[in-house]
Amino acid sequence: MCIFADKRKQINTTNLMKVLILLIQILLYTSFVSAQDIIPFYSYKKASENLYADSIYNNGTFSNDDINTTFSNIEDLSFLQEVVAANKVVLMGETHYATHIYNLRNRILFALNTYDYFPLIILELPYSIVEYYNYYVHLDDDREADLFLANELSKMVYTEEDILFLNHIRRWNKTRKNKPISIGGTDLEFSYQTTIELILIPYLSQLGGANKTEVQSLIVSGKKLDEHFFSQVKLLSEQAGKENLTGKYPFMTVRYINNIVQNLHDTYNALNGDFFDSRQKSIIGKLTNDSYFGSTLKEQKVMLHGGGEHMKNKLTATDNPRFLSEGIYLNHTFPATKGKVYSIMAECLAYSYGEMKNRKLEDCVKQGNQYRDMIGKLEKIYEKQADAETPYFLYEKRNFFLEQIAIHYYLNESVSFTNLQLQEIARKSIFGDTDTQSFLEDRIKEGMWYNNYIFVPASKIVVARLKKQ
């Protein structure tokens, strides 16, 4: 490991012993999994010597804890007070499926609403399900909320962390009635058959004189999500409009159903055309159209949370013409928010299997491809090592920068860097390994597109919800 040889004169005897132990651990590890593909997180928590200058490294640290019951553990987020004073929109990008990032998201949301008022958080979720979320978080009666969760909402929640998040918002809404928070979702209906079966069909079956066989046939035509399906739905939704039909719950209005049908049409266009272009146009349409969330965005402050690619606010449309992100559009084009957008990117570096060791993916609510891939990697480690708690770098090659993050922060804190600091680290890096330089160069490039870049050293992967709970 030449990166340690280059610095051996500066490392004390204790650290040298730790390095030797680490090398042995890595050699043992490679006997059951390729080190090129999956790399173990380093087991020691703190080194006695920081190989980066403190002026470079100590930029800012953040707790990995979730929000507490009084919404008060936000002291480390005080920088947001200046952010909310100068901005109308706060974006939080992420690498997906890290519990600690969800925790940070939760604390940021409630910090924003402590320092100011952000009545809407828009998530990277299908539009159709968020009104179910909103109905739940605005219920005062606990028994009614429990029944709704068990009978309706549970079918539409993907992870245990999602339930915690909804319960946090519901608790906030019950105790902060002057600052209620709602949830938005602007993504496509990727699980469109579920949308059709759980939402559209029950609603349309309530039409006066509805032909139940015709309505049920939407399940079959909906599998193709083709023009025949949409012609059927159009006739039925027009009838719902004439009847001004409200469904089982008060949010199930004609407008809500028409919005879902439009989102299903957008999904069809994306799946059968230029996916990224169609998807982003649909997302931005829902974000800015008054029929969805446009009026709130014009009149109120809003937080957005989703994948990092969506939240870049310093790019322009010409920098990436095939992916017009929400951050680009809101910061450079949309009049109500232009120049008033602040972006945070949170990247998790390593993941542990955690509670998923007790669940089989096939018994859980359907998850995205990336989640299934990550679980597959962690599952193989667990089968060989019976280790569900140690995090692993699933996608990164070992490099000295990652090691320093691991040594100094381990599972206790996340750390932020400005782009200038990353550039300074790259310039002062004398370790000579191309993996370190390549990692830093990638993050410097990425960091240019956000106001704040936070590394989450390690986290348990989020826990997929069981289909039957």
TAHUQUI-V34414 format. One record per run of one state. SS is the DSSP state (H for helix, E for strand, - for the rest). FROM is the first residue (numbers start at 1). TO is the last residue. If there is no record, write none. Layout:
# TAHUQUI-V34414
ss | from | to
SS | FROM | TO
SS | FROM | TO
This chain:
# TAHUQUI-V34414
ss | from | to
- | 1 | 1
H | 2 | 5
- | 6 | 7
H | 8 | 10
- | 11 | 12
H | 13 | 29
- | 30 | 38
E | 39 | 40
- | 41 | 53
H | 54 | 57
- | 58 | 60
E | 61 | 63
- | 64 | 74
H | 75 | 77
- | 78 | 79
H | 80 | 86
- | 87 | 88
E | 89 | 94
- | 95 | 97
E | 98 | 98
H | 99 | 115
- | 116 | 119
E | 120 | 126
H | 127 | 137
- | 138 | 141
H | 142 | 151
- | 152 | 152
H | 153 | 156
- | 157 | 158
E | 159 | 159
H | 160 | 175
- | 176 | 181
E | 182 | 187
- | 188 | 191
H | 192 | 204
- | 205 | 211
H | 212 | 216
- | 217 | 217
H | 218 | 222
- | 223 | 226
H | 227 | 243
- | 244 | 253
H | 254 | 271
- | 272 | 274
H | 275 | 288
- | 289 | 293
H | 294 | 299
- | 300 | 301
E | 302 | 307
H | 308 | 311
- | 312 | 325
H | 326 | 332
- | 333 | 340
E | 341 | 348
- | 349 | 350
E | 351 | 352
- | 353 | 353
H | 354 | 358
- | 359 | 360
H | 361 | 363
E | 364 | 364
- | 365 | 368
H | 369 | 385
- | 386 | 391
E | 392 | 393
- | 394 | 399
H | 400 | 409
- | 410 | 412
E | 413 | 417
- | 418 | 418
H | 419 | 428
- | 429 | 433
H | 434 | 447
- | 448 | 451
E | 452 | 456
- | 457 | 458
E | 459 | 461
- | 462 | 463
E | 464 | 464
- | 465 | 465
E | 466 | 466
- | 467 | 469
